Amino acid sequence: MPLIVLLALLVALTGIGWLARARRLRRERRARLRDILLQSNVGGDRFHVATVDALPGPAASYLRRALAPDAPLARSVDVRMSGRLRVAADDWVPFEARQRICAERGFLWEARVGVLRRLGLHGSDWLFGDDAGVEYHLADWWPAIDERRPEMARSAAGRLMVELIWLPSALTPQRGAVWASGDPDRAVVTPAGGKTAMTVAVADDGRLREISLVRRRVSASGETSIAPYGVSVEAEERWGDFCVPSRLVAAWGIGTDDREDFMQVSVDDIRWF
């Protein structure tokens, strides 16, 4: 076998070995973060309906619907979801994901995005404390996106707050959430440790219609801005003691004429801890 062929084979094998090692390390990092974000309701705290009696009407109505009386006050949640992501003005791609959310620590969103037929992007978005990032690889092998910047942590913190719709126990006074009056069908809530208030729009029967806040937006070029962000709830479902959104649309500019829908989500399964 010619020497040049042997050298090429050696280089190829070295590259494959490097990619395999990098993939293994990524999976180990995600597994560690997944474990860190698993915070259980070890004290057995339960939802006391009377604790919402003094809240603004929309807030009390929402919490009574979202949590059954005596429901466990879960501290983290796993959500399995699927849907579509907008990658261009008229171009949507499918995704499947699992997400672990811990109100006090952060989140890990692990996804497969179908950008090139079977060669999807595999990776994750995460927030843990002041650390946040986005990391995706084509077919789970070749690097495609790898970003970690301070601005991303501030943006991810806003995302975490909105996604507490799947962990309604974090929005109860018993968990330190502070509610204030808004319009007749709206209330404003700041979760424990939160730096930004969210506006919650509720139907007469307590169904969550929309939740929004002002969030830092980081563009692909790294530029940052502040913009309205939130989700519109299209359907809900009751899983055990909790009633949470099962189908929703996430958008920038929500509540404005410049609304940009960028994500459609259906919840396939959910579990609380």
Sequence and secondary structure as in RCSB ss.txt:
>XXXX:A:sequence
MPLIVLLALLVALTGIGWLARARRLRRERRARLRDILLQSNVGGDRFHVATVDALPGPAASYLRRALAPDAPLAR
SVDVRMSGRLRVAADDWVPFEARQRICAERGFLWEARVGVLRRLGLHGSDWLFGDDAGVEYHLADWWPAIDERRP
EMARSAAGRLMVELIWLPSALTPQRGAVWASGDPDRAVVTPAGGKTAMTVAVADDGRLREISLVRRRVSASGETS
IAPYGVSVEAEERWGDFCVPSRLVAAWGIGTDDREDFMQVSVDDIRWF
>XXXX:A:secstr
  HHHHHHHHHHHHHHHHHHHHHHHHHHHHHHHHHHT    TT  B  GGGGTTS HHHHHHHHHHB TT B  S
EEEEEEEEEEEEETTEEEEEEEEEEEETTTEEEEEEEE SSTTS EEEEEEEETTEEEEEEEETTTEEEEEE  H
HHHHHHHHHHHHGGGG GGGGSGGGT EEEE STTEEEEE TT SS EEEEE TTS EEEEEEEEEEE TTS EE
EEEEEEEEEEEEEETTEEEEEEEEEEESTTSTT EEEEEEEEEEEEE 
